[in-house]
Amino acid sequence: MIDSPTSTPDAQIDLRGTPCPINFVRTKLRLQQMAPGQLLEVWLDPGEPIEQVPDSLAMEGHTIETIEDMSGFFALKIRRGNPQA
């Protein structure tokens, strides 16, 4: 089932230690390399990164499937949205 939050990610990037807004930019660029509907897992630090990046990605038209607290960092799963016309 494509929209299951337990889906295995198509790609994964570790952005722990990466400051804002660089972590958002890197996530956005990685999503642009993926096909619409694919799932990306991103590891983010607590604080500003996990507070800012999910909202920014949602505003770009992507779907935030899960945010999991991994004890020390967060695993964010994003489903790529359709490209803007």
Secondary structure, DSSP 8 states (H G I E B T S, - for coil): -TT-TT---SEEEE-TT--TTHHHHHHHHHHHTS-TT-EEEEEE-TTHHHHHHHHHHHHTT-EEEEEEE-SSSEEEEEE------
